[in-house]
Every structure is written in structure tokens, then in C-alpha cells.
Amino acid sequence: MKDTIGKAILLGLGMAVAGKEQVERTIEELVKKGELSKAESGSLTEELVRKGEEAKLRVEELVRARVQALMGDDALATKADVERLEQRLEALERRLAAD
């Protein structure tokens, strides 16, 4: 039972990969095996989904921080930077075409 619940928890934490449907299938298997009551299954599913989303956000934040640390804050252009450069380029092209 501990092994199955442990797998379900790991599955919940791996929501970014596994998806909500896989968590629900695993919980259904626990209910069928009698290792989890139907009443407990709903709250466990919600908790695993919530924890999975939280873990996904933490991983995304960690990856973003690591990339910024490796590349430097100014190393990558933002969307706003690119748009600003496109506007300047268009203005220069118009001036060249007018000459």
C-alpha cells in the first residue's frame, strides 16, 4: 500500500509530464484495490494535482533563475526589446527609401 501511495504522490508531483488524467487513473486503481476509499479519492486527487502544479511552478522558476544566472540578465532580448528594434529598423528603412 505504501508503495502504491508513494507512486501516486510521485505521479502528482510529476504533473507536468504525466497529466491530470494519469493521476485520476492511478487513484481509481487504488480505489479498486481497496487501498483507498472513494471518499478519500477526490481529496487526494485534488491534493496531488495542486502539489503537481506547485512543483511545476517551482521548477519553472528554478530553471528561469538558472538560465538568467548563466546568461546574465541582459544577455537575452525581451519581446519588448525586439519590438523596439523592429520599430527603429522600420523607421530607418522609411528614411532610406525617402532619400
C-alpha positions in Angstrom: 0.0 0.0 0.0 2.8 2.5 0.9 4.4 1.7 -2.4 1.2 2.4 -4.4 0.5 5.6 -2.5 4.1 6.7 -2.9 3.8 6.2 -6.6 0.6 8.3 -6.6 2.4 11.1 -4.8 5.3 11.0 -7.2 2.8 11.0 -10.0 1.2 14.1 -8.5 4.5 15.8 -8.3 5.2 14.9 -11.9 2.0 16.5 -13.2 3.9 18.5 -15.8 4.7 15.2 -17.5 2.0 12.8 -16.5 -1.1 15.0 -16.6 -4.2 15.0 -14.5 -5.7 12.0 -16.3 -2.9 9.8 -15.2 -3.3 10.9 -11.6 -7.0 10.1 -11.8 -6.3 6.6 -13.3 -3.8 5.9 -10.5 -6.3 7.0 -7.8 -9.0 4.8 -9.4 -6.7 1.8 -9.3 -6.1 2.5 -5.6 -9.9 2.6 -5.0 -10.4 -0.7 -7.0 -7.7 -2.4 -4.9 -9.3 -1.2 -1.8 -6.3 0.7 -0.7 -8.2 4.0 -0.8 -11.8 4.8 -0.1 -14.0 6.5 -2.7 -14.4 9.4 -0.3 -10.7 9.9 0.1 -10.0 9.6 -3.7 -11.5 13.0 -4.6 -9.5 15.0 -2.0 -6.3 13.0 -2.8 -6.7 13.7 -6.5 -7.1 17.4 -5.8 -4.1 17.5 -3.5 -1.9 15.7 -6.0 -3.0 18.0 -8.8 -2.3 21.0 -6.6 1.1 19.7 -5.5 1.9 18.9 -9.1 1.1 22.4 -10.2 3.1 23.9 -7.3 6.1 21.7 -8.2 5.8 22.6 -11.8 5.9 26.3 -10.9 8.9 25.9 -8.6 10.8 24.0 -11.4 10.0 26.7 -13.9 11.2 29.4 -11.5 14.4 27.5 -10.8 15.1 27.0 -14.5 14.4 30.6 -15.2 16.7 31.7 -12.4 19.5 29.3 -13.6 19.2 30.5 -17.2 19.4 34.1 -16.1 22.4 33.3 -13.9 24.2 31.6 -16.7 23.3 34.0 -19.5 23.2 37.2 -17.4 20.2 39.4 -17.1 21.0 41.4 -20.2 22.2 38.6 -22.4 18.8 37.8 -23.9 16.5 40.2 -25.6 13.0 40.6 -24.3 10.0 40.7 -26.6 9.8 44.5 -25.9 13.5 44.8 -26.9 12.8 43.1 -30.2 9.7 45.2 -30.9 11.6 48.4 -30.2 14.4 47.4 -32.6 11.9 46.4 -35.3 10.3 49.9 -35.0 13.7 51.6 -35.2 14.6 49.4 -38.2 11.3 50.3 -40.0 11.9 54.0 -39.3 15.4 53.8 -40.8 14.1 51.9 -43.8 11.5 54.6 -44.4 14.2 57.3 -44.2 16.4 55.4 -46.7 13.6 54.9 -49.1 12.7 58.6 -48.9 16.2 59.7 -49.8 
